[in-house]
Amino acid sequence: MAKRMESKGARLLAILLALIMIGSVLTYAAKRGQTSPQREVEFNFPDGFNGIISHIPAGADQVVYVNLENSNPELSEILKKIVTNNMDSMFFSHLRLSQGVERFMVSSYSGTFPEILYLIDVNRTKVFYTHDSEDVYNGYKIKSNNGISLVDQTSPFLLGTTPIVAKTLDVISGKERSLASEVGNFTERMPPGDYNLILMFKGDAVRQLVRGNASNFFDFYLAAYRINASNPSYYEKVVLMNFIKSGGFVSSNKTAYYSYENFKDGLSIAIMGDTNLTKLMQLEPEMRIIEIQQVEPGNAGNNSTK
């Protein structure tokens, strides 16, 4: 029989805290009014989250994307903390910037030898990296120091473990699959436009974040935040979840604005809006899951629907 399980606020608690890696050695001291030296750029990543993931390697199970443009003071403070908390000093201790960070993405690749990839937009200004070796790969200079490599001929520039940096250059040149080949079917259905913050988890990363049996019902989670373009007093949160068992989002009145759509392929999208950013970040869409269980012969009378 069908076993129905309602999850009222089946929340992914402490997602932001789970993103904290280690304190940063970088600041946001640079001002837009000052003149910073420019660097030569051979490749510009397309704008927005979907544009970037179309040119980074497949296989990332956690992604944090931050866009500091068009954010108000309250949101900007949160964004800067997230960027700071995701800058591992092992990667950044040999790096110096001539301008503050405008956009930022970090992707983690789990496995026997975990990889980390950063893409950092400093508006094509020069970056300085203390390195002990330099190689040319696919026409790009890779500067390396103790297994950490930088490529500054792209915008945003690349910084990360050497193999994933090289693989990113393979994606750019069309030799490897991109992350969009795995998740683009989901992310391209998001409401159009760029976002200030996107947190994406898939596969095992979802199961590590969510406690209990709820982690067995979906394999993809994405939360995107921005200021509503038509009403700047509203913050907007878009949540995507791909259910691998029968389920989807349902109605809710916990936020000032709420709409949702459940697709036949298992993806569900909810759009939530509220003037209270803290409240919005803590809430998740209401969802209902239907679990199909086998009924043993002779025990049908003892089963019930919940």
Phi, psi and chi 1 to 4 in degrees:
 res  aa     phi    psi   chi1   chi2   chi3   chi4
   1 MET       -  168.8  -63.2 -179.1   66.1      -
   2 ALA   -85.8  128.9      -      -      -      -
   3 LYS  -106.2  113.6  178.1 -177.6  178.5 -177.4
   4 ARG   -95.2  133.9  -59.1 -177.1   64.2 -169.3
   5 MET  -129.2  112.7 -178.0  179.4   67.5      -
   6 GLU   -88.8  130.7  -70.3 -167.7    9.7      -
   7 SER  -115.4   94.1  178.2      -      -      -
   8 LYS   -79.8  105.3  -65.3 -175.9  177.6 -179.7
   9 GLY    69.4   46.1      -      -      -      -
  10 ALA   -70.1   82.6      -      -      -      -
  11 ARG   -90.8  149.2  -56.2  169.8 -176.6  171.2
  12 LEU   -92.7   81.6  -52.9  175.3      -      -
  13 LEU   -67.9  146.0  -64.0  177.1      -      -
  14 ALA    61.2   35.3      -      -      -      -
  15 ILE   -62.2  -43.6  -74.9 -179.6      -      -
  16 LEU   -64.1  -38.9  -67.3  178.8      -      -
  17 LEU   -66.2  -33.9  -67.6  177.3      -      -
  18 ALA   -66.9  -18.6      -      -      -      -
  19 LEU   -82.4  -14.0  -63.9  174.3      -      -
  20 ILE   -67.6  124.4  -66.2  175.9      -      -
  21 MET  -108.3  -60.7  -63.4  167.0   64.3      -
  22 ILE  -167.7  156.4 -166.7  166.8      -      -
  23 GLY   -62.1  154.0      -      -      -      -
  24 SER   -96.3  158.5  169.8      -      -      -
  25 VAL  -105.8    4.0  -63.1      -      -      -
  26 LEU  -102.3  157.5  -64.3 -174.9      -      -
  27 THR  -130.1  180.0   64.6      -      -      -
  28 TYR  -115.7   44.0  -59.2   85.6      -      -
  29 ALA   -74.2  -26.1      -      -      -      -
  30 ALA   -65.6  141.4      -      -      -      -
  31 LYS  -111.0  148.4  -62.5 -179.5  179.6  179.0
  32 ARG   -64.2  -26.7  -72.3 -173.6  178.7  -86.2
  33 GLY   -72.7  -20.9      -      -      -      -
  34 GLN   -82.9  154.4   69.5 -174.4   48.1      -
  35 THR   -92.6  125.5  -59.4      -      -      -
  36 SER  -116.2  146.0  -60.8      -      -      -
  37 PRO   -65.5  140.7   23.3  -33.0      -      -
  38 GLN   -93.7  153.7  -61.7  -72.4  -58.5      -
  39 ARG  -113.3  159.1   70.2 -178.1 -167.9  -85.7
  40 GLU   -78.7  129.5  -66.6 -175.2    4.8      -
  41 VAL  -120.3  126.8  172.2      -      -      -
  42 GLU   -95.8  -23.9  -59.3  -65.7  -29.0      -
  43 PHE  -142.9  128.3  176.4   79.7      -      -
  44 ASN  -105.9  123.8  -74.4  -74.0      -      -
  45 PHE   -65.5  144.4  -77.6   86.2      -      -
  46 PRO   -60.1  157.1  -22.2   33.2      -      -
  47 ASP   -68.9  152.9  -67.5  -24.8      -      -
  48 GLY    79.1  169.1      -      -      -      -
  49 PHE   -60.6  -49.0  179.2   77.5      -      -
  50 ASN   -64.1  -33.0  -80.5  -39.2      -      -
  51 GLY   -65.6  -40.7      -      -      -      -
  52 ILE   -70.8  -45.0  -68.1 -179.6      -      -
  53 ILE   -68.9  -12.6   66.0  171.3      -      -
  54 SER   -78.1   -4.0   66.6      -      -      -
  55 HIS  -133.6   18.2  -71.7   84.8      -      -
  56 ILE  -119.3  158.1   65.7  171.9      -      -
  57 PRO   -64.0  148.6  -23.7   34.9      -      -
  58 ALA   -65.2  160.5      -      -      -      -
  59 GLY   104.7   -9.9      -      -      -      -
  60 ALA   -66.8  132.8      -      -      -      -
  61 ASP  -107.7   -9.3   52.9    9.2      -      -
  62 GLN  -140.8  133.4  -61.7 -176.6   56.8      -
  63 VAL  -138.5  134.4  177.8      -      -      -
  64 VAL  -122.0  123.8 -180.0      -      -      -
  65 TYR  -121.7  130.8  170.0   81.9      -      -
  66 VAL  -131.2  131.7  174.3      -      -      -
  67 ASN  -125.5  111.8  172.0   16.4      -      -
  68 LEU   -82.1   -7.8  -71.5  156.7      -      -
  69 GLU   -73.6  147.2  -66.5 -177.0  -13.6      -
  70 ASN    58.8   31.9  -57.6  -42.4      -      -
  71 SER  -109.3  144.3   59.6      -      -      -
  72 ASN   -83.3  173.0   62.4   16.7      -      -
  73 PRO   -55.6  -41.2  -28.6   36.7      -      -
  74 GLU   -64.5  -47.8 -179.5 -176.7   14.9      -
  75 LEU   -69.2  -38.9  179.8   56.6      -      -
  76 SER   -60.8  -38.4 -179.9      -      -      -
  77 GLU   -62.2  -41.7 -178.1  179.3   -2.9      -
  78 ILE   -66.6  -42.7  -66.9  173.4      -      -
  79 LEU   -62.2  -42.4  -62.6  177.7      -      -
  80 LYS   -65.4  -36.9  -71.3  179.5  179.2 -179.6
  81 LYS   -65.8  -40.2  -73.6 -179.4  179.1  178.8
  82 ILE   -64.8  -42.9  -68.0  173.3      -      -
  83 VAL   -61.3  -48.6  171.0      -      -      -
  84 THR   -59.0  -44.3  -60.9      -      -      -
  85 ASN   -71.1  -15.6  -71.3  -24.5      -      -
  86 ASN  -102.8    8.4  -80.1  -82.0      -      -
  87 MET   -99.9  101.3  -73.6  178.1  165.5      -
  88 ASP   -72.9  126.9 -169.6  -35.6      -      -
  89 SER   -61.6  -24.8   59.7      -      -      -
  90 MET   -62.4  -31.9 -178.9  176.9   69.2      -
  91 PHE   -87.7  -30.0  -71.0   80.4      -      -
  92 PHE  -106.7   -3.2  -69.7   88.4      -      -
  93 SER   -67.0  -21.5   58.5      -      -      -
  94 HIS  -105.6   12.4  -61.9  -72.8      -      -
  95 LEU  -112.5  139.1  178.0   69.0      -      -
  96 ARG  -132.9  133.7 -178.3  168.7   63.1   87.0
  97 LEU  -106.5  152.4  -54.7 -179.7      -      -
  98 SER  -101.9   -2.1   54.7      -      -      -
  99 GLN  -150.7  156.3 -179.2  175.5  -58.0      -
 100 GLY   -69.1  163.9      -      -      -      -
 101 VAL   -76.0  132.4  175.6      -      -      -
 102 GLU  -104.4  -41.7  -64.8 -176.2   -2.0      -
 103 ARG  -135.9  154.1  -64.0  173.8 -166.8 -110.5
 104 PHE  -153.0  136.4  170.0   94.8      -      -
 105 MET  -141.8  137.1  177.2 -177.2  -80.7      -
 106 VAL  -129.2  134.0   56.9      -      -      -
 107 SER  -126.3  138.0  -52.6      -      -      -
 108 SER  -113.2  141.1   66.7      -      -      -
 109 TYR  -121.8  108.7  -64.8   76.6      -      -
 110 SER   -80.2  167.0   60.1      -      -      -
 111 GLY   147.1 -169.2      -      -      -      -
 112 THR   -59.4  -40.5  -54.8      -      -      -
 113 PHE  -122.2   89.3  -57.9  101.1      -      -
 114 PRO   -57.8  144.6  -22.7   34.6      -      -
 115 GLU  -121.6  150.5  -53.9  -82.7   -0.8      -
 116 ILE  -129.0  134.3  -63.0  -70.4      -      -
 117 LEU  -127.9  127.3  174.7   67.6      -      -
 118 TYR  -110.1  140.9  -68.9   93.2      -      -
 119 LEU  -123.9  122.0  -74.9   86.6      -      -
 120 ILE  -128.8  123.8  -57.8  173.7      -      -
 121 ASP   -99.0  114.8 -175.4   -2.2      -      -
 122 VAL  -121.1   32.1  -70.3      -      -      -
 123 ASN    59.2   43.1 -165.3   27.1      -      -
 124 ARG    64.1   14.2  -60.7  168.4   65.3   99.0
 125 THR   -79.1  162.5   56.8      -      -      -
 126 LYS   -67.8  145.4  -78.8 -167.8  175.0 -177.5
 127 VAL  -124.0  146.9  -64.4      -      -      -
 128 PHE  -121.3  125.4  -56.0   91.2      -      -
 129 TYR  -131.4  122.7 -172.9   62.5      -      -
 130 THR   -77.9  114.5  -55.3      -      -      -
 131 HIS  -130.5  157.9   55.0  -75.5      -      -
 132 ASP  -110.7   -1.9   50.8   27.6      -      -
 133 SER  -154.5  157.0   65.6      -      -      -
 134 GLU  -143.8  129.9 -177.8  174.6  -49.0      -
 135 ASP  -130.5  161.6  -60.7  -72.4      -      -
 136 VAL  -111.1  126.6  175.9      -      -      -
 137 TYR  -137.7  125.0 -175.9   74.8      -      -
 138 ASN    54.0   29.2  -77.5  -13.0      -      -
 139 GLY    87.2    1.6      -      -      -      -
 140 TYR  -112.8  144.3  -65.9   86.8      -      -
 141 LYS   -83.1  126.5  -66.4  179.5 -178.4  178.4
 142 ILE  -109.5  116.2  -59.6 -179.1      -      -
 143 LYS   -99.7  126.4  -58.2  174.0 -177.1  178.4
 144 SER  -126.1  149.2  -57.9      -      -      -
 145 ASN  -147.6  107.6 -172.7  -36.2      -      -
 146 ASN    55.0   46.4 -162.8   28.1      -      -
 147 GLY    86.7   -2.6      -      -      -      -
 148 ILE  -109.8  131.1  -53.0  -61.5      -      -
 149 SER  -125.5  153.2  -66.3      -      -      -
 150 LEU  -129.4  139.6  173.8  137.0      -      -
 151 VAL  -126.1  115.9  172.5      -      -      -
 152 ASP  -104.5    7.8   61.2    5.9      -      -
 153 GLN   -90.1    7.9  -66.7  168.9  -77.5      -
 154 THR  -116.5  159.1   67.6      -      -      -
 155 SER  -134.0  116.4 -178.4      -      -      -
 156 PRO   -60.1  157.6  -20.1   32.8      -      -
 157 PHE   -80.4  160.2   69.4   84.6      -      -
 158 LEU  -103.0  138.3  -51.8  177.4      -      -
 159 LEU  -146.2  131.7  178.4   70.5      -      -
 160 GLY   171.9 -173.4      -      -      -      -
 161 THR   -61.6  141.7   46.8      -      -      -
 162 THR   -54.7  -46.7  -58.8      -      -      -
 163 PRO   -60.3  -39.8  -24.4   35.9      -      -
 164 ILE   -75.5  -29.8 -157.4   65.1      -      -
 165 VAL   -64.9  -45.2  168.5      -      -      -
 166 ALA   -63.4  -38.9      -      -      -      -
 167 LYS   -66.6  -33.5 -163.6  169.9 -175.7  177.9
 168 THR   -62.7  -39.4  -56.6      -      -      -
 169 LEU   -64.8  -32.1  -63.4  177.6      -      -
 170 ASP   -66.0  -39.9  -74.3  -24.1      -      -
 171 VAL   -64.0  -44.8  176.5      -      -      -
 172 ILE   -58.3  -37.8  -69.6  172.9      -      -
 173 SER   -86.5    1.7   63.3      -      -      -
 174 GLY    84.4   15.6      -      -      -      -
 175 LYS   -94.4  -13.8  -61.9  177.2 -177.5  178.0
 176 GLU  -133.9  159.0  -70.9  -79.4   -7.7      -
 177 ARG   -74.1  149.5  -69.5 -168.9  -49.9  125.5
 178 SER   -97.8  166.9   71.5      -      -      -
 179 LEU   -63.7  -30.6 -179.3   58.8      -      -
 180 ALA   -62.4  -25.9      -      -      -      -
 181 SER   -67.0  -19.4   68.6      -      -      -
 182 GLU   -98.5  -36.7  -63.0  177.0  -30.5      -
 183 VAL  -122.0   -4.0  -57.6      -      -      -
 184 GLY   -60.1  -31.2      -      -      -      -
 185 ASN   -61.5  -26.4 -177.3   42.7      -      -
 186 PHE   -87.8  -54.8  -58.4  147.4      -      -
 187 THR   -67.8  -26.7   61.2      -      -      -
 188 GLU   -71.8  -10.7  -71.6  172.9    1.7      -
 189 ARG   -93.8    1.8  -76.8 -179.1  -91.8 -177.4
 190 MET   -67.1  152.1  -63.3  168.4   61.3      -
 191 PRO   -53.2  138.2  -27.1   35.5      -      -
 192 PRO   -64.6  163.7   24.4  -33.7      -      -
 193 GLY   104.2  165.9      -      -      -      -
 194 ASP   -87.5  164.7 -156.3   -0.5      -      -
 195 TYR  -125.1  157.4  -68.1   81.4      -      -
 196 ASN   -82.8  -30.3  -65.6  108.3      -      -
 197 LEU  -148.9  131.1  172.0   64.2      -      -
 198 ILE  -132.8  129.7  -65.5  179.4      -      -
 199 LEU  -117.8  119.7  -47.0  172.7      -      -
 200 MET  -125.9  134.2 -167.9 -162.2   84.7      -
 201 PHE  -136.2  141.6  -55.3   88.7      -      -
 202 LYS  -146.7  159.6   67.0 -177.9 -177.3   68.8
 203 GLY    62.4 -133.0      -      -      -      -
 204 ASP   -61.9  -28.6  -71.6  -20.3      -      -
 205 ALA   -63.1  -33.2      -      -      -      -
 206 VAL   -65.1  -45.2  172.2      -      -      -
 207 ARG   -67.3  -27.5  -71.6 -178.5  -80.4  -85.1
 208 GLN   -74.6  -26.5  -67.4  172.5    9.2      -
 209 LEU   -85.9  -33.9  -82.2  175.9      -      -
 210 VAL  -103.7  128.6 -175.1      -      -      -
 211 ARG   -88.5  156.4  -62.7  177.7  179.5  178.1
 212 GLY    78.5 -169.7      -      -      -      -
 213 ASN   -78.3   -4.7   60.8   -1.9      -      -
 214 ALA   -62.1  -27.8      -      -      -      -
 215 SER   -67.9  -14.5   62.0      -      -      -
 216 ASN   -85.3   -1.7  -63.2  -37.6      -      -
 217 PHE  -104.1  -12.3  -64.9  104.6      -      -
 218 PHE  -148.6  154.5   58.7   97.2      -      -
 219 ASP  -124.2    7.1   61.3   -0.9      -      -
 220 PHE  -147.9  133.3  177.4   85.6      -      -
 221 TYR  -140.2  134.4  173.4   89.0      -      -
 222 LEU  -142.5  132.4 -178.2  148.4      -      -
 223 ALA  -123.4  127.6      -      -      -      -
 224 ALA  -124.1  138.3      -      -      -      -
 225 TYR  -126.4  144.6  -59.7   84.9      -      -
 226 ARG  -164.3  168.1   63.9 -176.6  175.1 -174.3
 227 ILE   -83.4  134.0  -64.0  173.6      -      -
 228 ASN   -64.7  125.8 -173.8  -78.1      -      -
 229 ALA   -65.7  -36.6      -      -      -      -
 230 SER   -85.2  -18.7   59.0      -      -      -
 231 ASN  -141.8   88.9 -172.6  -10.7      -      -
 232 PRO   -60.9  -13.5  -22.3   34.0      -      -
 233 SER   -80.6   -7.9   63.0      -      -      -
 234 TYR  -103.8  137.9  -96.4   70.7      -      -
 235 TYR   -97.5  144.1  -63.0   99.2      -      -
 236 GLU  -117.2  135.6 -175.5  176.4  -78.0      -
 237 LYS  -125.5  127.2  176.6  177.5 -177.3  177.5
 238 VAL  -114.5  127.1  178.7      -      -      -
 239 VAL  -118.4  130.5  177.0      -      -      -
 240 LEU  -117.4  132.7  -78.7   67.0      -      -
 241 MET  -137.5  135.8  -66.8  177.5   65.5      -
 242 ASN  -105.1  111.0 -174.8   56.4      -      -
 243 PHE   -84.1  129.4  -71.1   87.2      -      -
 244 ILE   -97.9   -3.7   53.5  179.1      -      -
 245 LYS  -126.4  164.0  -65.5 -174.9  179.4 -178.9
 246 SER   -60.4  121.7  -63.6      -      -      -
 247 GLY   179.5  177.5      -      -      -      -
 248 GLY   173.7 -179.4      -      -      -      -
 249 PHE   -82.8  154.1  -64.8  151.3      -      -
 250 VAL  -131.3  177.0  -64.3      -      -      -
 251 SER   -64.4  152.7  -61.6      -      -      -
 252 SER  -152.7  151.4  173.3      -      -      -
 253 ASN  -124.1   23.7   59.9    1.6      -      -
 254 LYS   -80.5  -16.1  -67.4 -177.3  177.7  179.6
 255 THR  -123.6  162.5   54.0      -      -      -
 256 ALA   -63.5  -33.7      -      -      -      -
 257 TYR  -130.3  139.7  174.4   81.4      -      -
 258 TYR  -156.2  127.8 -176.8   94.3      -      -
 259 SER  -144.6  158.3   67.7      -      -      -
 260 TYR  -152.3  162.5   67.7   94.2      -      -
 261 GLU  -147.1  131.6 -177.1  172.8    2.0      -
 262 ASN  -107.5  123.7  -63.4  -46.3      -      -
 263 PHE   -94.4  156.7  -63.7   88.8      -      -
 264 LYS   -67.2  -24.1  -68.6 -177.6  179.0  179.4
 265 ASP   -83.8    2.2   63.1   -5.7      -      -
 266 GLY   108.7  -15.8      -      -      -      -
 267 LEU   -78.0  137.9  180.0   68.8      -      -
 268 SER  -126.1  138.8  -67.2      -      -      -
 269 ILE  -126.0  130.7  -62.0  179.1      -      -
 270 ALA  -122.7  141.0      -      -      -      -
 271 ILE  -118.0  121.4  -56.6  173.7      -      -
 272 MET  -121.5  140.3  -50.3  162.6   70.1      -
 273 GLY  -136.3  143.3      -      -      -      -
 274 ASP  -164.8  158.2 -152.5  -77.9      -      -
 275 THR   -82.8  -13.3   57.4      -      -      -
 276 ASN  -101.2  103.8 -172.6  -33.5      -      -
 277 LEU   -66.5  -41.6  179.2   58.7      -      -
 278 THR   -60.6  -45.3  -58.5      -      -      -
 279 LYS   -59.7  -44.2  170.8 -174.9  173.7 -178.2
 280 LEU   -63.3  -38.5 -163.3   61.0      -      -
 281 MET   -70.3  -26.3  -74.2 -174.0  150.2      -
 282 GLN   -85.6  -21.0  -68.0  174.6  -15.6      -
 283 LEU   -93.9  148.3  -68.1  175.9      -      -
 284 GLU  -123.3  158.9  -65.1  -63.8  -28.6      -
 285 PRO   -60.4  150.6  -20.7   32.6      -      -
 286 GLU   -73.2  140.6  -60.9  -78.1   -3.4      -
 287 MET  -140.0  155.8   64.7 -167.8   77.8      -
 288 ARG  -131.6  133.5  180.0  173.3  -67.8  121.5
 289 ILE  -121.9  136.5  -59.1  168.0      -      -
 290 ILE  -111.9  118.6  -59.1  175.9      -      -
 291 GLU  -106.2  125.3 -176.8  179.7   17.8      -
 292 ILE   -93.0  122.6  -52.8  -62.4      -      -
 293 GLN  -120.2  144.6  -66.2 -174.4  -25.9      -
 294 GLN   -71.3  139.1  -64.4  -68.2  -28.9      -
 295 VAL  -106.6  121.4  178.9      -      -      -
 296 GLU   -72.3  141.4  -64.2 -178.3    5.5      -
 297 PRO   -55.1  135.0  -23.1   33.4      -      -
 298 GLY    89.7  -11.7      -      -      -      -
 299 ASN  -111.0    9.8  -67.6  -26.1      -      -
 300 ALA   -58.3  -34.5      -      -      -      -
 301 GLY   -71.1  -14.1      -      -      -      -
 302 ASN   -96.1   -1.2  -65.2  -32.5      -      -
 303 ASN   -92.6  152.1  -76.0  -86.3      -      -
 304 SER  -141.4  161.1   61.6      -      -      -
 305 THR  -101.7  131.4  -59.4      -      -      -
 306 LYS  -111.7      -  -64.1 -175.7  179.1  179.3
